[in-house]
Amino acid sequence: MTKKSLLAEAQRFKKSIGTKNESSLHRTLKFQYTGPGGRSEAEAGAYVADGISKEGEYIEVQTGSFAPLRKKAPVFAANGRVRIIHPVAVTKRIEVFNPEGKLLYKRKSPVHGSKWDIFDALLHAPELPLIKGLSIELVFVDITEKRIKDGKGSWRRRGISIHDREMAAWHESFLFTKPKDYLIFIPFKKKEEFTVKSLAQKAEITIHTARKALYVLTKIRVVKRIGKKSRAWIYTL
C-alpha cells in the first residue's frame, strides 16, 4: 500500500475507527505502521497499544512527550517487540478557521524539527531505550495544523484552539533500536572529553538542547560524567 493510499484510508475511516481525540496525523501513522494484516487497539495487561502488526510488534504513535509510556512500554515489551513512532515536523503550515469553518488565514511556522527533537520526547522517560525489544522511529514529515478561532484555546494562541494535525508530506525516517545507535549525536572520539558547551558548539545546537541530550545519554549509558572543570561537568563516551 502506498503512502498516498494510506493517507486516503485514514481519512475514510476517520469517523468510524479513530478515538475521540486522535488527530489525523496520529491515525495515519497508526494505519501505516500497523500495516496490512495488523489491527488497531491491541491490549497487553491493563494497557492498550495503538496497534499491533501482523508480525506481533506493538505500535505506539507518540506525538509529544514519552512520559505516558514509562509504565506501559515495559508491559508491551514483556509481550513482544515494541516500536514507538515519533513524528517530527520538518515544516508546519498553520491554517486558522472561524467556528463556521471559513478559512481566515494561513501561515508557515518558523519552527523546523530535527533529529535532536528526540530528546524533548525522552526527557521525562529517558530510560526507554534500555528496554529490550523496544525501538524508537523518528518520522520526518510536513504537517498542516488546523486551528479554530473559538476563544477556547490557550492564552499563548490568544484563544485559538488546535482542531487537527494532518500529514502533508513524508520525507524519511530514522530508527533507533539500541543505546549505541544514539552515538550519532556525539561528535567526539572515544576518550575525548567534552562539556555541554563544547557539544553545543560542535553539533551546532543550543545549550538547552545539548543539556537535555546529555541528560538522556547519561541515563542510557552512552556517555558518562567523569568530573568537573570549574562549574562545568566533564563527559566522555
C-alpha positions as CSV (number, residue, x, y, z in Angstrom):
1,M,0.0,0.0,0.0
2,T,1.4,3.4,-1.0
3,K,1.8,6.3,1.4
4,K,-0.8,8.2,-0.7
5,S,-3.4,5.4,-0.3
6,L,-2.6,5.2,3.4
7,L,-3.5,8.9,3.8
8,A,-6.7,8.3,1.9
9,E,-7.6,5.3,4.0
10,A,-7.1,7.2,7.2
11,Q,-9.5,9.9,6.0
12,R,-12.1,7.4,5.0
13,F,-12.1,5.8,8.4
14,K,-11.7,9.0,10.4
15,K,-15.2,8.8,12.0
16,S,-15.6,5.1,12.4
17,I,-12.3,4.0,13.8
18,G,-10.4,6.9,15.4
19,T,-10.6,7.6,19.1
20,K,-12.3,10.9,20.2
21,N,-9.1,13.0,20.5
22,E,-7.0,11.2,17.9
23,S,-5.5,13.5,15.3
24,S,-5.4,12.7,11.6
25,L,-1.6,12.6,11.8
26,H,-1.7,10.1,14.6
27,R,-4.3,8.0,12.8
28,T,-2.4,8.0,9.5
29,L,0.8,6.8,11.2
30,K,-1.1,4.1,13.2
31,F,-2.5,2.7,10.0
32,Q,0.8,2.8,8.2
33,Y,2.8,1.0,10.9
34,T,0.2,-1.5,11.9
35,G,0.1,-2.4,8.3
36,P,-1.9,-5.0,6.3
37,G,-3.0,-7.9,8.5
38,G,-2.4,-6.0,11.7
39,R,-5.0,-4.4,13.9
40,S,-5.5,-1.2,16.0
41,E,-6.1,-1.0,19.7
42,A,-4.1,-4.1,20.9
43,E,-4.4,-5.0,24.6
44,A,-1.5,-6.0,26.8
45,G,-2.2,-6.4,30.5
46,A,-4.0,-3.3,31.8
47,Y,-2.9,-1.2,28.8
48,V,-3.9,-0.7,25.2
49,A,-1.4,0.0,22.4
50,D,-2.3,1.9,19.3
51,G,-1.9,-1.2,17.3
52,I,-0.1,-4.5,16.6
53,S,1.4,-5.5,13.3
54,K,0.9,-8.8,11.6
55,E,4.3,-9.9,12.9
56,G,3.2,-9.2,16.5
57,E,5.1,-5.9,17.0
58,Y,3.2,-3.4,19.3
59,I,2.9,0.0,17.7
60,E,2.7,3.2,19.8
61,V,2.4,6.6,18.0
62,Q,3.5,9.3,20.3
63,T,3.4,12.9,19.0
64,G,4.5,14.5,22.3
65,S,6.5,13.6,25.4
66,F,7.2,9.9,26.0
67,A,6.2,10.3,29.7
68,P,2.9,8.4,29.2
69,L,4.9,5.4,28.0
70,R,7.0,4.9,31.2
71,K,4.7,2.4,32.7
72,K,3.0,0.8,29.7
73,A,6.0,0.3,27.4
74,P,7.6,-2.3,29.7
75,V,4.3,-4.2,29.7
76,F,4.2,-4.2,25.9
77,A,7.8,-5.3,25.7
78,A,7.1,-8.3,28.0
79,N,4.6,-9.5,25.4
80,G,6.6,-8.8,22.2
81,R,8.6,-6.2,20.3
82,V,7.6,-2.6,20.6
83,R,8.0,0.3,18.2
84,I,7.4,3.9,19.2
85,I,6.7,6.2,16.3
86,H,7.5,9.8,16.9
87,P,6.7,12.3,14.1
88,V,9.0,15.3,13.7
89,A,7.7,18.3,11.7
90,V,10.2,19.4,9.1
91,T,7.8,22.2,8.1
92,K,4.5,23.1,9.6
93,R,1.8,25.1,8.0
94,I,-1.0,26.6,10.1
95,E,-4.5,27.2,8.9
96,V,-6.9,29.2,11.0
97,F,-10.7,28.9,10.6
98,N,-13.7,30.6,12.2
99,P,-16.2,28.4,14.1
100,E,-18.3,28.1,10.9
101,G,-15.4,26.6,9.0
102,K,-14.3,29.6,6.9
103,L,-10.6,29.9,6.4
104,L,-9.4,33.2,7.9
105,Y,-5.7,33.0,7.1
106,K,-2.8,30.6,6.8
107,R,0.9,30.9,7.6
108,K,4.1,28.9,7.8
109,S,5.6,28.2,11.2
110,P,9.2,29.3,11.7
111,V,9.9,26.1,13.6
112,H,11.8,23.3,11.9
113,G,12.3,19.9,13.5
114,S,15.4,17.8,13.6
115,K,16.7,14.5,15.0
116,W,17.6,16.3,18.2
117,D,13.8,16.6,18.9
118,I,14.0,13.0,20.3
119,F,15.5,14.4,23.5
120,D,12.4,16.6,24.1
121,A,10.3,13.4,23.9
122,L,12.7,11.3,26.0
123,L,13.3,13.9,28.7
124,H,10.7,12.5,31.1
125,A,11.2,8.9,30.2
126,P,14.9,8.7,29.5
127,E,15.4,5.0,30.1
128,L,13.0,3.7,27.5
129,P,15.9,2.9,25.0
130,L,17.2,0.4,27.6
131,I,14.1,-1.8,27.3
132,K,15.0,-4.9,25.4
133,G,13.0,-5.3,22.2
134,L,11.9,-1.6,22.1
135,S,12.8,0.7,19.2
136,I,12.1,4.3,18.5
137,E,11.5,5.6,15.0
138,L,11.6,9.3,14.1
139,V,9.4,10.1,11.2
140,F,10.2,13.3,9.4
141,V,7.0,14.8,7.9
142,D,5.4,18.1,6.8
143,I,2.4,18.9,8.9
144,T,-0.7,21.0,8.4
145,E,-2.2,22.2,11.7
146,K,-5.8,23.3,11.6
147,R,-6.9,25.8,14.2
148,I,-10.3,27.3,15.1
149,K,-10.7,30.9,16.4
150,D,-13.2,30.0,19.0
151,G,-11.9,31.7,22.2
152,K,-11.3,28.3,23.8
153,G,-7.6,27.9,23.1
154,S,-4.6,28.7,25.3
155,W,-3.6,32.3,26.1
156,R,-0.4,31.8,24.1
157,R,-2.5,31.3,21.0
158,R,-4.9,34.1,22.0
159,G,-7.9,31.7,22.4
160,I,-7.3,29.9,19.2
161,S,-7.8,26.1,19.6
162,I,-5.9,23.4,17.7
163,H,-8.5,21.3,15.9
164,D,-6.4,18.8,14.0
165,R,-3.0,17.9,12.6
166,E,-2.6,16.3,9.2
167,M,0.4,14.8,7.4
168,A,1.0,16.8,4.3
169,A,4.2,15.0,3.1
170,W,6.6,12.2,4.1
171,H,10.4,12.8,4.0
172,E,12.2,10.0,5.7
173,S,12.5,8.0,9.0
174,F,15.3,7.1,11.3
175,L,15.3,4.0,13.6
176,F,16.9,3.6,16.9
177,T,17.0,0.0,18.1
178,K,19.7,0.0,20.8
179,P,21.5,2.6,23.0
180,K,24.6,2.5,20.8
181,D,22.5,4.0,17.9
182,Y,22.5,7.2,19.9
183,L,26.2,7.7,19.4
184,I,25.4,9.6,16.2
185,F,24.6,12.6,18.5
186,I,28.1,12.8,19.9
187,P,30.7,14.3,17.5
188,F,33.7,13.3,19.7
189,K,36.1,10.4,19.7
190,K,36.4,7.7,22.3
191,K,38.2,9.0,25.5
192,E,37.8,12.6,24.2
193,E,36.4,14.9,26.9
194,F,33.6,17.4,26.3
195,T,31.1,19.6,28.1
196,V,27.6,20.8,27.4
197,K,29.0,23.9,25.9
198,S,31.5,22.1,23.6
199,L,28.8,19.7,22.5
200,A,26.5,22.7,21.6
201,Q,29.3,24.4,19.7
202,K,30.5,21.3,17.7
203,A,27.0,20.0,17.0
204,E,25.7,23.5,16.2
205,I,22.8,23.2,18.7
206,T,21.6,25.4,21.6
207,I,23.0,24.9,25.1
208,H,19.5,24.0,26.2
209,T,19.3,21.1,23.6
210,A,22.8,19.9,24.5
211,R,21.9,19.8,28.2
212,K,18.8,17.7,27.5
213,A,20.7,15.4,25.2
214,L,23.5,14.7,27.7
215,Y,20.9,14.1,30.5
216,V,19.3,11.4,28.4
217,L,22.5,9.9,27.0
218,T,23.9,9.7,30.5
219,K,20.8,7.8,31.6
220,I,21.1,5.2,28.8
221,R,24.9,4.9,29.5
222,V,26.1,6.2,26.1
223,V,28.1,8.9,27.9
224,K,29.3,9.3,31.5
225,R,30.3,12.2,33.8
226,I,33.9,11.9,34.9
227,G,34.2,15.1,36.9
228,K,34.0,18.8,36.8
229,K,36.1,21.6,35.5
230,S,35.3,24.9,37.2
231,R,31.4,24.7,37.3
232,A,31.0,22.5,34.1
233,W,30.5,18.8,34.1
234,I,33.0,16.8,32.0
235,Y,31.7,14.0,29.8
236,T,33.2,11.2,27.8
237,L,31.9,8.2,25.8
